[in-house]
Amino acid sequence: MTSGARSVLTAAAVLAALGLVTGCGGSGGGGGGGKDQKVAQRDGAAAEPLSASALERAALVKADLKGYGIGKMTEREFNGDKEAKALKPGCQPLAALMGTGFDPAPRNSVYRSYAAASGKDAGVSGIIRLSSYGPGDAEKTVKDLRKAVSACKGGFAATDGSGKRADVTKVTSLDAPAAGDEALAYSMVDDGKDKAVIAFTVVRTGPQLTVMFGVNLTNPTQSAVPKTVVDRQVRKVEAANRS
């Protein structure tokens, strides 16, 4: 299993062990559109890179999502200080997303783990990385990811930073949410025997990126990032940009 998949599953297990997965599963969640979205996009374009403390305030907390457990994570807990490497250079943006070797590197990042307790999203868990970037770097990150998703559809060989193989057999572009200034979504199939799927949603709001991972613990081949998670988190980043 890839380094990123192991991290997501570990985060989910930690949440369950701490008793954070409680209550009824949520499935709604606004998510702006139309006029509100256009206003958010203008605000995002004029925003400044957020400080680490501002990102922390913009990150989800348990009260934001009914029926979800939300936990704080450190960067070390997320990636184990490992720099994932794709053997094919054009696929490196996809591998880098699960490690430490971001290019360009964000200025600041904070991490959250989430898990749905019940309802239609039951079994879905994941990780959120909120990052602020220097001028043009968030845009370049999204552009590079788009190119990599297209170029690496057939999968790619990779290592997890400790020399262990972390190959991906398939990369699939998914419908992106109507959120932020631009967004993309895709999934990757792990080369392990379970063929686990990791879903990704990336939303740029000005110089901030919201990167969301999702796995399905009850059915690893049917992973997704819940719309309610995307909507609520992006709205908080938009609000932070305007403040």
C-alpha positions as CSV (number, residue, x, y, z in Angstrom):
1,M,0.0,0.0,0.0
2,T,1.3,3.5,-0.8
3,S,2.7,5.7,2.0
4,G,-0.3,8.0,1.6
5,A,-2.9,5.2,1.9
6,R,-1.2,3.9,5.0
7,S,-1.3,7.4,6.6
8,V,-5.0,7.8,5.8
9,L,-5.9,4.4,7.2
10,T,-3.8,5.0,10.3
11,A,-5.5,8.3,10.9
12,A,-8.8,6.7,10.6
13,A,-7.8,4.0,13.1
14,V,-6.6,6.6,15.5
15,L,-9.9,8.5,15.3
16,A,-11.8,5.3,16.0
17,A,-9.6,4.4,19.0
18,L,-10.1,7.9,20.5
19,G,-13.8,7.5,20.2
20,L,-14.1,10.5,17.8
21,V,-16.3,8.6,15.3
22,T,-19.6,9.3,17.0
23,G,-23.1,10.6,16.2
24,C,-25.0,10.5,13.0
25,G,-23.4,10.7,9.6
26,G,-23.7,14.0,7.9
27,S,-24.3,14.2,4.1
28,G,-25.4,17.7,3.4
29,G,-23.2,20.8,3.4
30,G,-23.9,23.9,1.4
31,G,-21.0,24.7,-1.0
32,G,-21.6,27.9,-2.7
33,G,-22.5,28.4,-6.3
34,G,-23.6,31.2,-8.6
35,K,-23.1,34.7,-7.3
36,D,-21.7,33.6,-3.9
37,Q,-19.0,31.5,-5.7
38,K,-18.0,34.4,-8.0
39,V,-17.6,36.7,-4.9
40,A,-15.5,34.0,-3.2
41,Q,-13.3,33.7,-6.3
42,R,-12.7,37.4,-6.4
43,D,-11.8,37.4,-2.7
44,G,-9.6,34.4,-3.2
45,A,-7.7,36.1,-6.1
46,A,-6.9,39.1,-3.9
47,A,-6.0,37.1,-0.8
48,E,-2.6,36.9,0.8
49,P,-0.8,33.7,1.9
50,L,-2.2,32.7,5.3
51,S,0.1,32.3,8.3
52,A,0.3,29.0,10.1
53,S,-2.0,30.3,12.9
54,A,-4.5,31.5,10.3
55,L,-4.5,28.2,8.6
56,E,-5.0,26.5,12.0
57,R,-8.1,28.6,12.6
58,A,-9.4,27.9,9.1
59,A,-9.1,24.1,9.5
60,L,-12.1,22.0,10.3
61,V,-13.0,21.2,13.9
62,K,-15.5,18.7,15.2
63,A,-18.3,21.2,15.6
64,D,-18.1,22.0,11.8
65,L,-19.3,18.6,10.7
66,K,-22.1,16.8,12.4
67,G,-21.5,13.0,12.5
68,Y,-17.8,13.3,11.7
69,G,-14.8,12.8,13.9
70,I,-12.1,15.4,13.3
71,G,-8.5,15.2,14.6
72,K,-5.4,17.3,14.4
73,M,-2.3,15.8,12.8
74,T,1.3,16.8,12.5
75,E,3.3,16.7,9.3
76,R,5.4,13.9,10.7
77,E,2.2,11.9,11.5
78,F,1.0,12.4,8.0
79,N,4.1,11.5,6.0
80,G,6.6,10.1,8.4
81,D,9.2,12.6,7.0
82,K,9.4,10.5,3.9
83,E,9.8,11.9,0.4
84,A,7.8,9.8,-2.0
85,K,9.4,9.4,-5.4
86,A,7.9,8.5,-8.8
87,L,10.3,6.7,-11.1
88,K,8.7,8.6,-14.1
89,P,9.4,12.3,-13.6
90,G,6.1,13.4,-15.1
91,C,4.3,11.6,-12.3
92,Q,6.3,13.1,-9.5
93,P,3.5,15.7,-8.6
94,L,1.2,12.8,-7.8
95,A,3.8,11.0,-5.6
96,A,4.9,14.3,-3.9
97,L,1.4,14.9,-2.7
98,M,1.8,12.0,-0.3
99,G,5.2,12.8,1.0
100,T,7.5,15.7,1.9
101,G,9.0,16.8,-1.4
102,F,6.6,19.4,-2.6
103,D,7.8,21.5,-5.6
104,P,7.1,24.3,-5.2
105,A,7.0,24.0,-1.4
106,P,4.2,25.6,0.6
107,R,5.0,28.4,3.1
108,N,2.8,26.9,5.8
109,S,0.7,23.8,6.2
110,V,-1.7,22.3,8.8
111,Y,-3.3,18.8,8.8
112,R,-6.6,17.3,9.9
113,S,-7.9,13.8,9.8
114,Y,-11.7,13.1,9.4
115,A,-13.9,10.0,9.7
116,A,-17.7,9.6,9.1
117,A,-19.6,7.6,11.7
118,S,-22.7,6.6,9.9
119,G,-25.1,7.4,7.0
120,K,-24.2,7.3,3.4
121,D,-20.5,8.3,4.1
122,A,-20.0,5.7,6.9
123,G,-16.6,4.1,6.6
124,V,-15.1,7.0,4.7
125,S,-12.0,8.5,6.3
126,G,-9.2,10.8,5.2
127,I,-6.8,13.6,5.7
128,I,-6.9,17.3,4.8
129,R,-3.9,19.4,4.2
130,L,-4.3,23.2,4.2
131,S,-1.4,25.1,2.7
132,S,-0.5,28.6,1.9
133,Y,1.9,29.4,-1.1
134,G,4.0,32.2,-2.4
135,P,3.0,34.1,-5.6
136,G,2.1,31.8,-8.4
137,D,3.1,28.6,-6.6
138,A,-0.4,27.4,-5.7
139,E,-1.4,27.8,-9.4
140,K,1.7,26.0,-10.6
141,T,0.9,23.1,-8.2
142,V,-2.6,22.6,-9.6
143,K,-1.3,22.9,-13.2
144,D,1.4,20.3,-12.6
145,L,-1.1,18.0,-11.0
146,R,-3.5,18.3,-14.0
147,K,-0.6,17.4,-16.3
148,A,0.4,14.4,-14.2
149,V,-3.2,13.0,-14.0
150,S,-3.3,13.1,-17.8
151,A,0.2,11.7,-18.3
152,C,0.0,8.9,-15.7
153,K,-3.4,7.3,-16.4
154,G,-1.7,3.9,-16.8
155,G,-0.1,4.2,-13.3
156,F,3.5,4.6,-12.3
157,A,6.3,3.0,-10.3
158,A,7.2,4.8,-7.1
159,T,9.0,4.4,-3.7
160,D,7.7,5.7,-0.4
161,G,10.9,7.4,0.7
162,S,12.3,4.5,2.7
163,G,13.1,2.4,-0.4
164,K,9.9,0.4,-0.3
165,R,7.9,0.2,-3.5
166,A,4.7,2.1,-3.5
167,D,3.5,1.6,-7.1
168,V,0.2,2.9,-8.5
169,T,-1.6,0.9,-11.2
170,K,-4.1,3.5,-12.4
171,V,-4.9,7.2,-12.2
172,T,-8.4,8.4,-13.0
173,S,-9.6,11.9,-13.4
174,L,-12.9,12.6,-11.5
175,D,-15.5,15.4,-11.7
176,A,-14.1,18.3,-9.8
177,P,-16.3,20.3,-7.3
178,A,-17.4,23.8,-8.2
179,A,-15.4,25.4,-5.5
180,G,-12.7,28.0,-5.0
181,D,-10.9,29.5,-7.9
182,E,-10.1,26.2,-9.5
183,A,-10.3,22.5,-8.5
184,L,-9.5,19.1,-9.6
185,A,-10.3,15.6,-8.4
186,Y,-8.8,12.2,-9.2
187,S,-8.2,8.7,-7.8
188,M,-5.2,6.4,-7.7
189,V,-5.3,2.6,-7.4
190,D,-2.7,1.1,-5.1
191,D,-0.7,-1.9,-6.4
192,G,-1.3,-4.0,-3.3
193,K,-3.4,-7.1,-3.3
194,D,-6.5,-5.2,-2.2
195,K,-6.3,-2.7,-5.0
196,A,-7.3,0.0,-2.6
197,V,-8.4,3.3,-4.1
198,I,-7.3,6.7,-2.7
199,A,-9.5,9.6,-3.8
200,F,-8.1,13.2,-4.0
201,T,-9.8,16.6,-4.2
202,V,-7.6,19.7,-4.6
203,V,-9.1,23.2,-4.4
204,R,-7.2,26.4,-4.9
205,T,-8.6,29.5,-3.2
206,G,-6.2,32.4,-4.0
207,P,-2.8,31.3,-2.7
208,Q,-4.2,28.6,-0.4
209,L,-4.6,25.0,-1.4
210,T,-7.0,22.6,0.3
211,V,-5.8,19.0,-0.4
212,M,-8.2,16.3,0.6
213,F,-7.6,12.5,0.7
214,G,-10.3,10.0,1.1
215,V,-10.5,6.2,1.6
216,N,-13.4,3.8,2.3
217,L,-12.5,1.5,5.1
218,T,-15.5,-0.8,4.5
219,N,-15.0,-1.0,0.8
220,P,-11.5,0.1,-0.3
221,T,-12.4,0.0,-4.0
222,Q,-15.1,2.6,-3.5
223,S,-13.3,5.6,-1.9
224,A,-14.3,9.2,-2.2
225,V,-13.9,12.6,-0.6
226,P,-17.4,13.5,0.8
227,K,-18.9,16.6,-0.7
228,T,-19.9,17.8,2.8
229,V,-16.2,17.8,3.8
230,V,-15.1,19.7,0.7
231,D,-17.9,22.3,1.0
232,R,-17.4,23.1,4.7
233,Q,-13.6,23.2,4.5
234,V,-13.4,25.4,1.4
235,R,-16.0,27.8,2.9
236,K,-13.7,28.2,6.0
237,V,-10.7,28.9,3.8
238,E,-12.7,31.5,1.8
239,A,-13.7,33.2,5.1
240,A,-10.1,33.3,6.2
241,N,-9.1,34.9,2.9
242,R,-11.7,37.6,3.4
243,S,-10.7,38.4,7.0
